[in-house]
């Protein structure tokens, strides 16, 4: 999961670079189309005729639709605002995913996991600096984060009953089909010079999602969600070295909190492998929390 999250900022950097000449709608389609061209032949060789999942089809459709929506909104946002800013707004997703996983998947919240999620969220808020004028790009990134939360929960439900290659192939093929109409409406034939970037866009995307799908077969949403914050660290580096987007003081402080959150999560996994960690106690009757 950590490796997957560090690959994604590279994909985002390529998309941001290409967005100067191509529509984000076309780039969303191209990302899936290239990934399909890579994944589909490999899946056919490995799985034969049964290269698509045969169980929990509704979950697979739901996760793909949510991911397509999240990616399209996110590509629209990074064409307007810096990568680090977009990612920090996008990270409302893992927080929502934790709440949904408790309600829908009945997963438990331990104290250490809860603290790591809170620290990660606070770090993202410091980078986002609420109270300033919110740009449309930030609202698009927030919308992407909401759909990403739904994707995380649906992935956990779908991946436990399907092979990794089946899940990834379904995602790529169905995603390409869903995005084809918007690609036709915003079509721009890639130049020869840009073909390498388009191959990287789809190839690295397929690799990152394959790793994420594999991760969900071995751990739950609560454990993996905080690792998504590693994407922010990668976005800061890509933004600085590729686009001269210099992180400000709050960005550095927020990133530090996110690193601490990730450490707490990994430490939690080590402790739980030795003994179960005590879950959070329910709030006493009459208690109130601010949402």
Beta strands, then each sheet from edge to edge (+ up, - down):
end
